[in-house]
Amino acid sequence: MGSSDSNVHSVASGLGVFFGEFQHSLDPKKRLTIPSEWRTQVSGPQGLFVLPDFYHKCLNVFPAAVMAEKMEKMRKHSMSDRKAMEFARILGSASDLVSWDGQGRIRVKDRLLEFAGLEDQVLMVGAMAKFQLWKPENRPDTGEIDQAQLAEAGRYIDF
């Protein structure tokens, strides 16, 4: 990484925004190294929530602070709200809370690795408030910039 890249990453440090892509291998103990640039984006406790994606065979990884906001929304639902309680149970049982070790590695449960088909190579894709873990050949797009798709998505969220 050049010095200008380092400056950009240091300015973005702590904003909680994950951008770019990295590809790493799972080590023999099935641990994955989180890039140092991304570790600086996690403020507060070093916990990361790993949960299956709702639409694709990949994993979403949220910092604990972001997940706390999402869980607060769930807490506002009544215990008599069957759909909300069902969602909480399914998501809770399918998710994992991990932290990284001194080398920045995390160990994701085998069940989640199997769900996403992660056996060796892992493509980590920044997705702003979260990042995703993909089996490289399962990624639904090529990684190329599609301006029409980008513009449509930007309009959708009024960016």
BASELUM-285871 format. One line per field, with one value per residue (C-alpha): chain; residue number from 0; x negated, y negated, z; residue in three letters. Coordinates in pm, 1 decimal, always signed. Layout:
chaine A, ...
num NUM, ...
px X, ...
py Y, ...
pz Z, ...
residu ALA, ...
This chain:
chaine A, A, A, A, A, A, A, A, A, A, A, A, A, A, A, A, A, A, A, A, A, A, A, A, A, A, A, A, A, A, A, A, A, A, A, A, A, A, A, A, A, A, A, A, A, A, A, A, A, A, A, A, A, A, A, A, A, A, A, A, A, A, A, A, A, A, A, A, A, A, A, A, A, A, A, A, A, A, A, A, A, A, A, A, A, A, A, A, A, A, A, A, A, A, A, A, A, A, A, A, A, A, A, A, A, A, A, A, A, A, A, A, A, A, A, A, A, A, A, A, A, A, A, A, A, A, A, A, A, A, A, A, A, A, A, A, A, A, A, A, A, A, A, A, A, A, A, A, A, A, A, A, A, A, A, A, A, A, A
num 0, 1, 2, 3, 4, 5, 6, 7, 8, 9, 10, 11, 12, 13, 14, 15, 16, 17, 18, 19, 20, 21, 22, 23, 24, 25, 26, 27, 28, 29, 30, 31, 32, 33, 34, 35, 36, 37, 38, 39, 40, 41, 42, 43, 44, 45, 46, 47, 48, 49, 50, 51, 52, 53, 54, 55, 56, 57, 58, 59, 60, 61, 62, 63, 64, 65, 66, 67, 68, 69, 70, 71, 72, 73, 74, 75, 76, 77, 78, 79, 80, 81, 82, 83, 84, 85, 86, 87, 88, 89, 90, 91, 92, 93, 94, 95, 96, 97, 98, 99, 100, 101, 102, 103, 104, 105, 106, 107, 108, 109, 110, 111, 112, 113, 114, 115, 116, 117, 118, 119, 120, 121, 122, 123, 124, 125, 126, 127, 128, 129, 130, 131, 132, 133, 134, 135, 136, 137, 138, 139, 140, 141, 142, 143, 144, 145, 146, 147, 148, 149, 150, 151, 152, 153, 154, 155, 156, 157, 158
px +0.0, -139.1, -166.2, +143.1, +338.5, +211.2, +324.4, +670.6, +699.1, +579.4, +835.8, +1110.3, +994.9, +1272.4, +1553.9, +1699.7, +1700.2, +1565.2, +1457.0, +1243.2, +1179.9, +929.0, +872.4, +722.5, +697.3, +838.0, +544.6, +526.3, +734.4, +996.7, +908.3, +938.3, +719.2, +914.8, +721.8, +569.6, +744.6, +1076.9, +985.6, +938.0, +1300.2, +1433.8, +1477.2, +1551.0, +1541.0, +1364.1, +1660.0, +1789.3, +2125.5, +2123.2, +2456.1, +2581.2, +2696.5, +3070.6, +3035.7, +2692.5, +2462.5, +2226.6, +2172.7, +2229.8, +1991.5, +2104.6, +1913.0, +2075.3, +2178.7, +2368.9, +2533.5, +2637.8, +2839.4, +3007.9, +3084.3, +3240.5, +3491.8, +3574.4, +3620.1, +3896.3, +4119.3, +4364.2, +4297.6, +4641.7, +4523.5, +4484.5, +4289.1, +4045.5, +3983.2, +3940.8, +3690.2, +3498.2, +3480.8, +3372.4, +3115.6, +2984.9, +2932.7, +2767.5, +2530.2, +2202.1, +2012.2, +1637.1, +1334.4, +992.7, +674.5, +340.0, +275.3, +618.1, +765.5, +1121.5, +1262.1, +1611.0, +1825.9, +1808.5, +2184.1, +2151.4, +1843.2, +2036.2, +2340.1, +2122.3, +1910.6, +1591.2, +1322.7, +998.3, +1003.1, +1227.5, +1313.4, +1384.5, +1597.1, +1652.9, +2019.8, +2006.6, +2141.1, +2049.8, +1830.3, +1915.6, +1731.8, +1768.7, +1636.9, +1472.1, +1653.4, +1992.8, +1985.5, +2296.3, +2117.7, +1776.6, +1652.9, +1644.4, +1809.5, +2149.7, +2245.0, +2610.0, +2647.6, +2462.7, +2685.2, +3003.3, +2895.6, +2797.9, +3139.4, +3308.0, +3148.9, +3153.2, +2771.6
py +0.0, -342.1, -631.8, -803.9, -481.5, -474.8, -834.8, -755.5, -453.9, -652.2, -927.2, -664.2, -484.6, -439.6, -552.6, -203.5, -181.8, +122.0, +70.3, +257.2, +626.7, +870.6, +1236.9, +1460.0, +1830.2, +2004.3, +2138.8, +2509.3, +2429.6, +2257.1, +1908.9, +1605.4, +1297.6, +972.6, +695.3, +443.1, +160.2, +316.9, +392.0, +16.5, -36.1, +151.6, -82.9, +32.8, +404.2, +609.4, +838.9, +919.7, +1076.5, +1329.7, +1420.1, +1581.7, +1351.5, +1350.1, +1384.3, +1526.1, +1805.4, +1568.6, +1441.9, +1089.9, +960.4, +667.2, +487.2, +531.8, +162.9, +189.8, +513.6, +353.2, +96.7, +373.0, +572.8, +263.8, +258.6, +622.2, +550.5, +301.7, +582.4, +742.4, +1097.0, +1174.4, +1072.5, +1420.9, +1318.7, +1101.0, +1375.5, +1634.6, +1410.9, +1352.7, +1727.6, +1822.2, +1543.8, +1599.1, +1970.9, +1920.5, +1641.6, +1626.8, +1369.1, +1383.2, +1176.8, +1167.5, +1292.8, +1109.3, +1169.9, +1039.8, +1384.2, +1495.4, +1847.3, +1876.9, +2176.6, +2472.6, +2452.6, +2097.5, +2182.6, +2473.8, +2253.4, +2014.7, +2293.7, +2151.0, +2419.2, +2249.1, +1910.7, +1636.8, +1317.4, +1038.6, +764.5, +429.5, +334.1, +8.9, +86.6, +455.0, +678.9, +1005.4, +1336.3, +1512.2, +1821.7, +1639.7, +1838.8, +1789.7, +1412.3, +1305.9, +1030.3, +1009.4, +728.0, +501.9, +161.8, +157.1, -211.6, -144.2, +88.8, -158.2, -446.7, -242.7, -138.0, -497.7, -623.3, -351.9, -477.6, -843.9, -869.6
pz +0.0, -92.4, +150.0, +9.5, +67.4, +426.6, +477.7, +345.7, +574.0, +876.8, +805.6, +773.3, +1089.3, +1341.6, +1110.1, +1108.0, +729.9, +547.5, +188.8, -60.6, -100.0, +40.0, -26.4, +241.6, +309.0, +608.8, +809.9, +911.9, +1224.3, +1003.7, +1128.2, +902.9, +931.2, +934.4, +753.8, +993.6, +804.4, +893.7, +1254.5, +1306.1, +1196.1, +1496.5, +1789.8, +2140.9, +2217.6, +1954.1, +1907.5, +1561.7, +1489.5, +1206.6, +1055.6, +737.6, +460.3, +391.5, +12.0, -76.7, +39.4, +219.3, +571.8, +701.8, +967.1, +1181.4, +1456.7, +1797.9, +1808.7, +1478.2, +1585.5, +1916.6, +1717.3, +1519.5, +1834.8, +1992.6, +1706.0, +1780.5, +2153.2, +2070.8, +1945.7, +2182.7, +2295.7, +2154.5, +1805.5, +1661.0, +1348.6, +1544.6, +1802.1, +1528.4, +1350.2, +1675.8, +1744.8, +1393.2, +1364.5, +1716.5, +1664.7, +1324.8, +1433.4, +1619.4, +1823.4, +1762.7, +1858.0, +1698.8, +1853.9, +1874.4, +1503.0, +1398.9, +1327.5, +1391.7, +1409.4, +1261.3, +1357.3, +1120.3, +1062.9, +923.1, +716.2, +563.8, +492.1, +286.5, +133.1, +285.9, +281.7, +178.4, +4.3, +145.0, -39.6, +209.8, +54.8, +225.0, +240.3, +439.6, +792.5, +753.9, +546.7, +379.4, +354.5, +18.8, -146.4, -442.0, -710.9, -540.8, -558.2, -754.9, -946.3, -1107.4, -887.8, -1192.7, -1157.4, -1326.7, -1346.4, -1432.0, -1133.8, -910.4, -1022.3, -972.0, -621.7, -539.1, -646.7, -440.7, -119.2, -227.5, -217.4
residu MET, GLY, SER, SER, ASP, SER, ASN, VAL, HIS, SER, VAL, ALA, SER, GLY, LEU, GLY, VAL, PHE, PHE, GLY, GLU, PHE, GLN, HIS, SER, LEU, ASP, PRO, LYS, LYS, ARG, LEU, THR, ILE, PRO, SER, GLU, TRP, ARG, THR, GLN, VAL, SER, GLY, PRO, GLN, GLY, LEU, PHE, VAL, LEU, PRO, ASP, PHE, TYR, HIS, LYS, CYS, LEU, ASN, VAL, PHE, PRO, ALA, ALA, VAL, MET, ALA, GLU, LYS, MET, GLU, LYS, MET, ARG, LYS, HIS, SER, MET, SER, ASP, ARG, LYS, ALA, MET, GLU, PHE, ALA, ARG, ILE, LEU, GLY, SER, ALA, SER, ASP, LEU, VAL, SER, TRP, ASP, GLY, GLN, GLY, ARG, ILE, ARG, VAL, LYS, ASP, ARG, LEU, LEU, GLU, PHE, ALA, GLY, LEU, GLU, ASP, GLN, VAL, LEU, MET, VAL, GLY, ALA, MET, ALA, LYS, PHE, GLN, LEU, TRP, LYS, PRO, GLU, ASN, ARG, PRO, ASP, THR, GLY, GLU, ILE, ASP, GLN, ALA, GLN, LEU, ALA, GLU, ALA, GLY, ARG, TYR, ILE, ASP, PHE
